[in-house]
Amino acid sequence: MIKNIIFDMGGVLIRFDREVFLNRHARDCTPEERTMLVRETFLSREWIMQDRGTLTPPQTAQIVCGRVPSKLQGAVEGLVCRWHEDILPVEGMAELVRDLKEKGYHIYLLSNAAVDVPDYWQKVPGSAYFDDLCVSAFEGVIKPQPEIYQRAVEKFGVNPSECVFIDDVTANIEAAYNAGMQGIVFHGDMQELRCKLDRILSQQNDQELLQQSDRRFPQPGEKKKLAVFFPGIGYTVDKPLLYYSRKIAVEQGYETKLLPYQGFPPKIQGDDKRMLESFQIALTQTEEMLSDTDLASYDEILFVGKSIGTIVAARIAADQGMGDRIRFVFYTPLEETFRFPAKNAIVFTGSNDPWVGRANSKIPQIAAEKGHPCHIINDANHSLETGNAGRDIENLRRIIEETRRFILSPKTSFVTNFTSQ
């Protein structure tokens, strides 16, 4: 299971744009002089020695100034020692780092950089979310040397098989593979990066669950039962609601099938076009993953969905003409979920869910019109969490208990609305 995400800095977290630096520090230089400055600073052996920690930036500037015309010496000092005065963020990277941290991943830095990193690190977007740094100048070795990956693993106290490394240099990623890590070459496209990262994380994090859910063969006279789990956007099958509901299904003799989605576009909430695109992606992937499953051969079928997964679950059932046969557990459904027939369902929604209008949510009303028990969790967001650990644990217990009761006896009469204490 992937637990750690390791980032490079220049070219990943921040833009290392030589032209921008030249425009700032060598504005009046001729094209020939600018070429000389690049050669004598960024492409020099002294720059590599900086990364190795054998020279400091002021020492590098002093050496380089000794071999360039006097009129360029101020530019040299600026390019070497003050290039980071105005950090240029890679758009969307800070948000990615934050999202990963909020999902529970450990975040680390592995970068070829000089000893002055501490002087500007706090200005690097997303820096507050990092657990630790491994900077080449302090280690005496640089990427792609194998030693620096080993030192990073030892310093961070991690297993390389549980790490994904993101760098903009192919050779550095190849070295990461050799060190036992997963790797992604970042080409500047945030959507592509998120898709690749989602693919790795969903495959790795779902693997343990999939290994636990060997296909179950019913005994003679025993009903053949199937439970399918449809995750949400960013809410994978290893998250609490789906994890514990799956355990209940396994305990009750259901064969389980997990559907890890990947490739969603970014910033979906509130964007109807991207939401439709995400639904089509999830639906297509679901159809492919269920293509070898004969739903009609099962005596009992349970569809458990989260967010966009509830829409996909209802649509798949409708397409199969099984909306009356299949039972549904809808965690934080959207209004679109109820456009498809679902005769037997239980609904859980939060009163502070921004995806359905918070206090103006129509979900309880729609559920009541459809005859579905609807449990409203006060102050809860789209993950059915309030931000208060004690309340969230108690709410989770009650949600899972109501889910258990529904799975065991969907006809049982029980309170259709509960609020957090």
C-alpha positions as CSV (number, residue, x, y, z in Angstrom):
1,M,0.0,0.0,0.0
2,I,1.3,3.4,-0.9
3,K,1.7,5.6,2.2
4,N,4.3,8.2,1.2
5,I,4.5,10.8,-1.6
6,I,7.9,12.2,-2.3
7,F,8.2,15.4,-4.4
8,D,11.1,17.1,-6.2
9,M,11.2,20.8,-5.8
10,G,12.5,22.7,-8.9
11,G,10.3,21.9,-11.9
12,V,7.6,20.2,-9.7
13,L,6.7,22.3,-6.7
14,I,8.1,25.5,-8.1
15,R,9.0,26.7,-11.6
16,F,12.7,27.0,-12.2
17,D,12.5,29.2,-15.2
18,R,15.9,30.5,-16.3
19,E,14.3,33.1,-18.6
20,V,12.3,34.6,-15.8
21,F,15.4,34.8,-13.6
22,L,17.4,36.4,-16.5
23,N,14.6,38.9,-17.1
24,R,14.8,39.9,-13.4
25,H,18.6,40.0,-12.9
26,A,20.0,40.5,-16.4
27,R,17.4,42.7,-18.0
28,D,19.9,44.9,-19.8
29,C,22.1,42.2,-21.1
30,T,22.5,41.3,-24.8
31,P,21.4,37.8,-26.0
32,E,25.1,36.8,-26.1
33,E,25.6,37.9,-22.5
34,R,22.5,36.1,-21.4
35,T,23.8,32.9,-23.0
36,M,27.1,33.4,-21.2
37,L,25.3,33.8,-17.9
38,V,23.3,30.6,-18.3
39,R,26.5,28.7,-19.2
40,E,28.5,30.1,-16.3
41,T,25.9,29.7,-13.7
42,F,23.1,27.1,-14.1
43,L,25.2,24.9,-16.4
44,S,28.5,25.2,-14.6
45,R,30.3,22.6,-12.6
46,E,30.1,25.0,-9.6
47,W,26.3,24.7,-9.7
48,I,26.6,20.9,-9.4
49,M,29.1,21.4,-6.6
50,Q,26.4,23.6,-4.9
51,D,24.0,20.7,-5.1
52,R,26.6,18.4,-3.6
53,G,27.2,20.8,-0.8
54,T,30.9,21.4,-1.5
55,L,30.2,25.1,-2.3
56,T,27.7,27.6,-0.9
57,P,25.9,30.0,-3.3
58,P,28.1,33.0,-2.2
59,Q,31.2,30.9,-2.9
60,T,29.8,29.9,-6.3
61,A,29.1,33.5,-7.2
62,Q,32.6,34.6,-6.2
63,I,34.2,31.9,-8.4
64,V,31.9,32.7,-11.4
65,C,32.4,36.4,-11.1
66,G,36.2,35.8,-11.5
67,R,35.7,34.6,-15.0
68,V,33.0,36.9,-16.4
69,P,33.1,40.6,-17.5
70,S,32.7,43.0,-14.6
71,K,29.4,44.3,-16.0
72,L,27.9,40.8,-15.6
73,Q,29.0,40.2,-12.0
74,G,25.9,41.8,-10.4
75,A,23.7,39.5,-12.6
76,V,25.8,36.5,-11.5
77,E,25.2,37.3,-7.9
78,G,21.5,37.7,-8.4
79,L,21.1,34.5,-10.4
80,V,23.1,32.4,-8.0
81,C,22.2,33.9,-4.6
82,R,18.8,35.5,-5.1
83,W,16.9,33.6,-7.7
84,H,14.4,32.5,-5.1
85,E,13.5,36.0,-3.9
86,D,10.2,35.6,-5.8
87,I,9.1,31.9,-5.7
88,L,7.3,30.9,-8.9
89,P,4.7,28.2,-7.9
90,V,3.6,25.4,-10.2
91,E,-0.1,26.1,-10.4
92,G,-2.2,23.5,-8.6
93,M,0.7,21.8,-6.9
94,A,0.1,23.3,-3.5
95,E,-3.5,22.1,-3.7
96,L,-2.4,18.6,-4.7
97,V,0.0,18.4,-1.7
98,R,-2.7,19.6,0.6
99,D,-5.2,17.0,-0.8
100,L,-2.8,14.2,-0.3
101,K,-2.0,15.3,3.2
102,E,-5.6,15.5,4.1
103,K,-6.1,11.9,2.8
104,G,-3.5,10.7,5.3
105,Y,-0.4,10.3,3.1
106,H,3.1,11.3,4.4
107,I,4.7,14.0,2.3
108,Y,8.4,14.4,1.7
109,L,10.9,16.3,-0.4
110,L,13.9,14.9,-2.3
111,S,15.7,17.6,-4.2
112,N,19.0,18.5,-5.7
113,A,19.5,21.9,-4.1
114,A,22.0,24.1,-2.3
115,V,22.4,24.7,1.4
116,D,20.3,27.8,1.3
117,V,17.0,25.8,1.0
118,P,16.1,26.6,4.7
119,D,16.2,30.3,3.8
120,Y,13.3,30.1,1.4
121,W,11.6,26.8,2.1
122,Q,8.6,28.4,3.9
123,K,7.8,30.3,0.7
124,V,7.5,27.2,-1.3
125,P,3.8,26.5,-1.9
126,G,2.6,23.5,0.2
127,S,5.7,23.5,2.3
128,A,3.7,23.4,5.5
129,Y,2.4,19.9,4.7
130,F,5.8,18.3,4.4
131,D,6.9,15.8,7.0
132,D,10.6,15.9,6.2
133,L,13.2,17.0,3.6
134,C,16.1,15.3,2.0
135,V,18.3,18.0,0.3
136,S,21.3,16.9,-1.7
137,A,23.7,19.6,-0.4
138,F,23.2,18.2,3.2
139,E,23.7,14.6,2.0
140,G,26.8,15.1,-0.2
141,V,25.2,13.2,-3.1
142,I,22.8,14.2,-5.9
143,K,20.1,12.5,-7.9
144,P,20.2,10.2,-9.8
145,Q,22.9,8.6,-7.7
146,P,21.5,5.6,-5.9
147,E,22.9,6.7,-2.6
148,I,20.6,9.7,-2.2
149,Y,17.5,7.5,-2.6
150,Q,18.8,5.2,0.1
151,R,19.6,8.1,2.4
152,A,16.1,9.5,1.8
153,V,14.5,6.2,2.7
154,E,16.6,5.9,5.9
155,K,16.0,9.6,6.9
156,F,12.2,9.4,6.4
157,G,12.0,5.9,8.0
158,V,9.9,4.6,5.1
159,N,9.7,1.4,3.0
160,P,10.5,2.3,-0.7
161,S,7.8,0.0,-1.9
162,E,5.3,2.3,-0.1
163,C,6.6,5.4,-1.9
164,V,5.7,7.3,-5.0
165,F,8.3,9.8,-6.3
166,I,7.4,12.7,-8.5
167,D,10.2,14.4,-10.5
168,D,10.5,16.3,-13.8
169,V,13.7,14.4,-14.9
170,T,13.3,10.9,-16.4
171,A,16.7,9.7,-15.1
172,N,15.7,10.6,-11.6
173,I,12.5,8.6,-11.9
174,E,14.4,5.6,-13.3
175,A,16.7,5.7,-10.3
176,A,13.7,5.8,-8.1
177,Y,12.4,2.6,-9.8
178,N,15.8,1.0,-9.2
179,A,15.5,2.0,-5.5
180,G,12.1,0.1,-5.3
181,M,9.8,3.1,-5.5
182,Q,7.0,3.9,-7.9
183,G,7.6,7.0,-10.0
184,I,6.0,9.7,-12.1
185,V,7.7,12.0,-14.5
186,F,6.0,15.4,-14.3
187,H,5.7,17.2,-17.6
188,G,3.9,20.3,-16.3
189,D,0.4,19.0,-16.8
190,M,-1.4,18.9,-13.4
191,Q,-4.4,16.9,-14.7
192,E,-2.1,14.3,-16.2
193,L,-0.2,14.1,-12.9
194,R,-3.4,13.7,-10.8
195,C,-4.6,11.0,-13.2
196,K,-1.4,9.1,-13.0
197,L,-1.2,9.5,-9.2
198,D,-4.8,8.4,-8.8
199,R,-4.1,5.3,-10.9
200,I,-1.2,4.3,-8.7
201,L,-2.9,5.0,-5.4
202,S,-6.2,3.3,-6.3
203,Q,-4.5,0.2,-7.6
204,Q,-2.1,0.0,-4.7
205,N,-4.5,0.9,-1.9
206,D,-7.3,-1.4,-3.3
207,Q,-4.9,-4.3,-3.8
208,E,-5.0,-5.3,-0.1
209,L,-8.8,-5.2,-0.1
210,L,-9.0,-7.1,-3.3
211,Q,-6.6,-9.8,-1.9
212,Q,-8.9,-10.1,1.1
213,S,-12.0,-10.7,-1.0
214,D,-11.5,-13.9,-2.8
215,R,-14.5,-15.0,-4.8
216,R,-16.9,-16.8,-2.5
217,F,-18.6,-20.0,-3.7
218,P,-21.9,-20.7,-1.8
219,Q,-22.6,-24.0,-0.2
220,P,-25.4,-26.2,-1.6
221,G,-28.7,-24.7,-0.7
222,E,-27.1,-21.4,0.2
223,K,-28.1,-18.2,-1.6
224,K,-25.7,-16.7,-4.0
225,K,-25.1,-13.1,-2.9
226,L,-23.1,-10.2,-4.4
227,A,-22.1,-6.8,-3.0
228,V,-20.6,-4.2,-5.3
229,F,-18.9,-1.1,-4.0
230,F,-18.9,2.1,-6.0
231,P,-16.5,4.7,-4.6
232,G,-16.7,8.5,-4.9
233,I,-14.3,11.1,-6.2
234,G,-11.4,10.9,-3.9
235,Y,-13.4,8.6,-1.5
236,T,-11.8,5.3,-2.3
237,V,-13.0,1.8,-1.2
238,D,-10.5,1.8,1.7
239,K,-12.2,4.9,3.3
240,P,-14.3,4.2,6.5
241,L,-17.9,4.1,5.1
242,L,-17.0,1.7,2.3
243,Y,-14.4,-0.2,4.3
244,Y,-16.7,-1.1,7.2
245,S,-19.8,-1.7,5.1
246,R,-17.8,-4.1,3.0
247,K,-16.8,-6.0,6.2
248,I,-20.4,-6.3,7.1
249,A,-21.2,-7.7,3.6
250,V,-18.4,-10.3,3.9
251,E,-19.6,-11.3,7.3
252,Q,-23.1,-11.9,5.9
253,G,-21.8,-14.2,3.1
254,Y,-21.6,-11.8,0.2
255,E,-19.1,-12.1,-2.5
256,T,-17.7,-8.6,-2.9
257,K,-16.5,-6.6,-5.9
258,L,-14.6,-3.3,-5.6
259,L,-14.5,-0.8,-8.3
260,P,-11.5,1.5,-8.1
261,Y,-12.0,4.5,-10.4
262,Q,-9.2,6.7,-11.9
263,G,-8.7,9.6,-14.2
264,F,-11.2,12.1,-12.9
265,P,-10.6,15.8,-13.9
266,P,-9.7,18.3,-11.2
267,K,-12.0,20.8,-9.5
268,I,-15.3,19.0,-10.2
269,Q,-17.5,20.4,-7.5
270,G,-19.9,23.0,-8.9
271,D,-18.8,22.4,-12.5
272,D,-21.6,20.7,-14.3
273,K,-19.4,19.9,-17.4
274,R,-16.7,18.2,-15.3
275,M,-19.2,16.4,-13.2
276,L,-20.8,14.9,-16.4
277,E,-17.4,14.0,-17.7
278,S,-16.5,12.3,-14.3
279,F,-19.8,10.4,-14.4
280,Q,-19.1,9.1,-17.9
281,I,-15.5,8.1,-16.9
282,A,-16.9,6.2,-13.8
283,L,-19.7,4.6,-15.8
284,T,-17.4,3.4,-18.6
285,Q,-14.9,2.0,-16.1
286,T,-17.7,0.3,-14.2
287,E,-19.2,-1.3,-17.3
288,E,-15.7,-2.7,-18.1
289,M,-15.1,-4.0,-14.6
290,L,-18.5,-5.7,-14.4
291,S,-18.5,-7.0,-17.9
292,D,-17.6,-10.5,-16.7
293,T,-20.2,-10.5,-13.9
294,D,-23.6,-12.0,-14.6
295,L,-25.8,-10.1,-12.1
296,A,-28.8,-12.1,-13.0
297,S,-27.2,-15.3,-11.6
298,Y,-27.2,-13.9,-8.1
299,D,-30.1,-14.4,-5.6
300,E,-29.3,-11.2,-3.7
301,I,-27.5,-8.1,-4.9
302,L,-26.3,-5.2,-2.8
303,F,-25.0,-2.0,-4.4
304,V,-23.1,0.3,-2.0
305,G,-22.2,3.7,-3.4
306,K,-20.6,7.0,-2.3
307,S,-21.3,10.3,-4.0
308,I,-20.9,10.0,-7.8
309,G,-20.7,6.2,-7.2
310,T,-24.4,6.3,-6.1
311,I,-25.3,7.7,-9.5
312,V,-23.3,5.0,-11.3
313,A,-24.8,2.3,-9.1
314,A,-28.4,3.4,-9.9
315,R,-27.6,3.8,-13.6
316,I,-26.1,0.3,-13.9
317,A,-29.1,-1.2,-12.1
318,A,-31.5,0.6,-14.5
319,D,-29.5,-0.4,-17.5
320,Q,-29.8,-4.1,-16.4
321,G,-33.5,-3.7,-15.6
322,M,-32.8,-4.7,-12.0
323,G,-33.8,-1.5,-10.1
324,D,-36.4,-3.5,-8.3
325,R,-34.2,-6.5,-7.4
326,I,-31.1,-4.7,-6.2
327,R,-30.8,-3.1,-2.7
328,F,-28.9,0.1,-2.4
329,V,-26.9,1.8,0.3
330,F,-26.4,5.5,-0.8
331,Y,-23.8,7.4,1.1
332,T,-24.0,11.1,0.3
333,P,-26.0,10.7,-2.9
334,L,-26.5,13.6,-5.4
335,E,-29.8,14.6,-6.8
336,E,-28.9,12.8,-10.1
337,T,-28.9,9.5,-8.2
338,F,-32.7,9.5,-7.9
339,R,-33.3,9.9,-11.6
340,F,-33.0,6.2,-11.9
341,P,-35.4,3.7,-10.3
342,A,-34.3,2.2,-7.1
343,K,-37.0,0.5,-5.1
344,N,-35.2,-0.5,-2.0
345,A,-32.5,1.9,-0.7
346,I,-31.2,3.6,2.5
347,V,-29.8,7.1,2.3
348,F,-27.2,8.9,4.4
349,T,-26.5,12.6,3.9
350,G,-24.9,15.5,5.8
351,S,-26.6,18.7,6.6
352,N,-23.5,20.7,5.7
353,D,-22.7,18.9,2.5
354,P,-21.5,21.5,-0.1
355,W,-22.1,19.1,-3.0
356,V,-25.9,19.2,-2.4
357,G,-26.4,22.8,-1.2
358,R,-25.7,22.4,2.5
359,A,-28.9,23.5,4.4
360,N,-30.8,23.8,1.1
361,S,-30.2,20.2,0.2
362,K,-33.2,18.5,-1.5
363,I,-31.9,15.0,-0.7
364,P,-34.1,14.4,2.4
365,Q,-37.2,15.5,0.5
366,I,-36.4,13.4,-2.6
367,A,-35.6,10.4,-0.4
368,A,-38.9,10.8,1.4
369,E,-40.8,11.0,-1.9
370,K,-39.1,7.8,-3.0
371,G,-39.9,6.1,0.3
372,H,-36.3,5.6,1.3
373,P,-35.2,5.9,4.9
374,C,-32.9,9.0,5.0
375,H,-30.5,9.6,7.8
376,I,-29.3,13.2,8.2
377,I,-26.1,13.8,10.0
378,N,-26.0,17.2,11.6
379,D,-23.1,19.5,10.5
380,A,-21.6,16.7,8.4
381,N,-19.8,17.4,5.1
382,H,-19.6,15.3,2.0
383,S,-17.5,12.7,3.8
384,L,-20.2,12.6,6.6
385,E,-17.6,14.2,9.0
386,T,-18.0,17.2,11.2
387,G,-14.4,18.0,12.0
388,N,-14.9,16.9,15.7
389,A,-13.2,13.5,16.2
390,G,-15.4,12.3,18.9
391,R,-18.6,13.1,17.1
392,D,-17.3,11.7,13.9
393,I,-16.4,8.4,15.5
394,E,-19.9,8.1,17.1
395,N,-21.6,9.1,13.9
396,L,-19.6,6.5,12.0
397,R,-20.6,3.9,14.5
398,R,-24.3,4.7,14.1
399,I,-24.1,5.0,10.3
400,I,-22.5,1.5,10.1
401,E,-25.0,0.1,12.5
402,E,-27.9,1.4,10.5
403,T,-26.2,0.0,7.4
404,R,-25.9,-3.4,9.1
405,R,-29.6,-3.4,10.0
406,F,-30.5,-2.6,6.4
407,I,-28.4,-5.3,5.0
408,L,-29.7,-7.9,7.5
409,S,-33.4,-6.9,7.3
410,P,-34.3,-4.2,4.8
411,K,-37.9,-4.5,5.7
412,T,-37.4,-3.7,9.4
413,S,-39.0,-0.4,10.6
414,F,-36.5,1.9,12.1
415,V,-36.0,5.6,12.7
416,T,-35.5,7.3,9.3
417,N,-33.6,10.3,10.6
418,F,-30.9,10.7,13.2
419,T,-28.8,13.7,14.2
420,S,-25.4,13.8,15.8
421,Q,-25.2,14.2,19.5
